[in-house]
Amino acid sequence: MSSIIKTECLGKDYTLPKGVLRVFEGIDFELEGGELVAVMGISGVGKTTLLNLLGILDKPTEGKIFIDGEEILSKSEREKAEIRNRKIGFVFQFYHLLPEFTTLENVSFPLLIRGVEKKEAQRKAYEILSEVSLEEKAPLRPSYLSGGEQQRVAIARALVNEPKLLLADEPTGNLDWESGKKILELIRDLHQKKGLSSVIVTHNEKIAQFCRKVYLMENRKMKLLPHL
C-alpha cells in the first residue's frame, strides 16, 4: 500500500521573546492509504502543530513532507491551497461553522470555493448531509443544532470535496463522551466507506479502540505504541 503522507526529520520551532521553543524534532511519520491512526499526547506537546503541518496550514522549521509522493513544501502558496482543497478534509474541536449560513450552505461552501456551480454544490452538500443523518437540518443555522449535530455538519463539510485525507483535531473534545463516541463511530464508518486515510489527534485514550495505530508524542518525539 502506498503512503498518503510521509514526513522526514520533521521539526518545528517557535521564536519567543526569551528564546526559541523547540516543539518537536526528527519526526518520521508515514500514513498508508486506508489507515486510521491516532496521535496522542498531553496538552501542549505539539499534536495540533503536527496536524497543521500535515495539512499544509503551517511550515516546519526543518524536514520534508510528502503527500501522494509529492514533496509539498517547495510548492507555491497557490499550489498548496489547491492540494488542501482537493485532497484534505479538516475537522476541528470547535466546529468553525459560519453562524449566518444554513447547514446546507456551510457544507456546500468548499465546493463553491472550488468553482462548482451553486445548484450542483448544494446537491452534493445535501447528499453528504444524508450520510451523516442531518438532511432534515439542512435549512437550519448552526445555533439551532446541538454540539454533536454541529460536529456532524463539520464532518460533512470536510468530506464534501471527496478528499483522500481526513485530519481531525480533538473532534470529540467539545462533547460529552456519549456524543463523542457517536462522532468517532461516524468518522470510522465514513473512513471505511469512502476509503479515506485519516489522522485523529487527541489526548483521550478511549479513542485508541477506534484506530488501527496509535502514536504517542512526548519529549519532542513521536513513537508508535503497541496495539492497545
Secondary structure, DSSP 8 states (H G I E B T S, - for coil): --EEEEEEEEEEEEEETTEEEEEEEEEEEEEETT-EEEEE--TTSSHHHHHHHHTTSS--SEEEEEETTEE-TTS-HHHHHHHHHHHEEEE-SS----TTS-HHHHHHHHHHHHT--HHHHHHHHHHHHHHTT-GGGTTS-GGGS-HHHHHHHHHHHHHTT--SEEEEESTTTTS-HHHHHHHHHHHHHHHHHHT-EEEEEES-GGGGGG-SEEEEEETTEEEE----
